[in-house]
C-alpha cells in the first residue's frame, strides 16, 4: 500500500511515536507499505520554522530518508485537483496533501477529522 503521511504524523513518527495509534504504527512499520513524505510537508515545516511556530533543528529530508520514508514531489497534476475541491478544510498544506493523495490514489494518514469529509482513502 502507498501511504502519504500528514505533517503531524511525520513529526510523531520521528519524535513522539507514542502519539500514534497502534493501527497507524502498524501501517508505518509494515514492510510491504511504501510511506511517503511530501514536499508539501517539508514546505510547511520550513515556513512554520521560519515564523517561529515550530523548532525544526534537523534536516527533515535526511530524517525522512533515514526513517525509510520516500520523498514525494508535489506536481502540477496534483495541483489540478485543488480546483474542484470543496472548502471543508481551509489549511492550504492539508488541501495540497489531500489533492496529492487523490491524484495518485494513495492512502492518506492523518488524525485530522476534517479529512474524513473528502473523497480520499484514510488511515
C-alpha positions as CSV (number, residue, x, y, z in Angstrom):
1,X,0.0,0.0,0.0
2,X,1.2,3.5,-0.8
3,X,0.6,5.9,2.1
4,X,1.1,9.6,2.2
5,X,1.5,10.9,5.7
6,X,0.3,14.2,7.1
7,X,2.8,16.6,8.6
8,X,1.8,15.8,12.2
9,X,2.1,12.1,11.6
10,X,5.6,12.6,10.2
11,X,6.6,14.6,13.4
12,X,5.0,12.0,15.7
13,X,6.7,9.1,13.8
14,X,10.1,10.6,14.2
15,X,9.8,12.2,17.6
16,X,6.7,11.1,19.5
17,X,5.7,7.7,18.3
18,X,3.6,7.2,21.5
19,X,1.2,9.8,19.9
20,X,0.4,7.3,17.1
21,X,-2.4,4.8,17.4
22,X,-1.4,1.2,17.2
23,X,-3.1,0.9,13.8
24,X,-1.0,3.8,12.4
25,X,2.2,2.4,13.9
26,X,1.5,-1.0,12.4
27,X,0.9,0.5,8.9
28,X,4.1,2.7,9.2
29,X,6.1,-0.4,10.2
30,X,4.6,-2.8,7.7
31,X,7.4,-3.6,5.2
32,X,5.0,-4.1,2.3
33,X,3.8,-0.4,2.6
34,X,5.6,2.5,1.0
35,X,5.4,5.6,3.2
36,X,5.7,9.0,1.5
37,X,6.6,12.4,2.9
38,X,5.5,15.1,0.6
39,X,7.4,18.2,-0.5
40,X,4.3,19.9,0.9
41,X,5.2,18.7,4.4
42,X,8.8,19.9,4.1
43,X,7.4,23.3,2.9
44,X,5.0,23.5,5.8
45,X,7.8,22.7,8.3
46,X,10.2,25.2,6.9
47,X,7.6,28.0,6.8
48,X,6.4,27.3,10.4
49,X,10.1,27.1,11.5
50,X,10.9,30.5,9.8
51,X,7.9,32.0,11.6
52,X,9.0,30.6,15.0
53,X,5.9,28.4,15.3
54,X,8.0,25.2,15.2
55,X,11.6,24.5,16.2
56,X,13.0,22.4,13.3
57,X,16.6,21.8,14.3
58,X,17.1,18.9,12.0
59,X,17.1,18.2,8.2
60,X,13.6,16.7,7.6
61,X,14.7,15.3,4.2
62,X,17.6,13.4,5.8
63,X,15.4,12.2,8.7
64,X,12.7,11.1,6.3
65,X,15.2,9.0,4.3
66,X,16.9,7.6,7.4
67,X,13.4,6.6,8.7
68,X,12.8,4.6,5.5
69,X,10.3,7.1,4.1
70,X,10.2,8.1,0.4
71,X,10.2,11.7,-0.7
72,X,7.3,12.8,-3.0
73,X,7.3,16.0,-5.1
74,X,4.1,18.0,-5.5
75,X,3.3,18.1,-9.2
76,X,1.2,20.3,-11.4
77,X,-1.1,17.3,-11.9
78,X,-1.6,17.2,-8.1
79,X,-2.4,20.9,-8.1
80,X,-5.2,20.4,-10.6
81,X,-7.2,18.5,-8.0
82,X,-7.4,21.7,-5.9
83,X,-9.7,23.4,-8.4
84,X,-12.8,21.4,-7.6
85,X,-12.0,20.6,-4.0
86,X,-14.7,21.7,-1.6
87,X,-13.6,24.0,1.3
88,X,-14.2,21.7,4.2
89,X,-10.7,22.5,5.3
90,X,-9.0,25.8,4.7
91,X,-5.4,24.9,5.6
92,X,-3.6,25.1,2.2
93,X,-1.0,22.5,3.2
94,X,-3.6,19.9,4.2
95,X,-5.6,20.7,1.0
96,X,-2.5,20.1,-1.1
97,X,-1.8,16.8,0.7
98,X,-5.4,15.7,0.1
99,X,-5.2,16.6,-3.6
100,X,-1.9,14.8,-3.9
101,X,-3.3,11.6,-2.3
102,X,-6.4,11.8,-4.5
103,X,-4.5,12.3,-7.7
104,X,-2.1,9.5,-7.0
105,X,-4.7,7.2,-5.5
106,X,-2.6,6.9,-2.3
107,X,-3.9,6.3,1.2
108,X,-3.6,9.3,3.4
109,X,-2.6,9.0,7.1
110,X,-3.9,11.8,9.4
111,X,-5.6,12.3,12.7
112,X,-7.4,15.5,11.3
113,X,-11.1,14.8,11.4
114,X,-11.8,17.3,8.6
115,X,-10.0,14.9,6.2
116,X,-13.0,12.5,6.5
117,X,-15.2,14.9,4.6
118,X,-13.1,14.4,1.4
119,X,-13.1,11.7,-1.1
120,X,-9.8,10.1,-0.1
121,X,-8.7,6.8,1.4
122,X,-7.8,7.5,5.0
123,X,-5.8,5.6,7.6
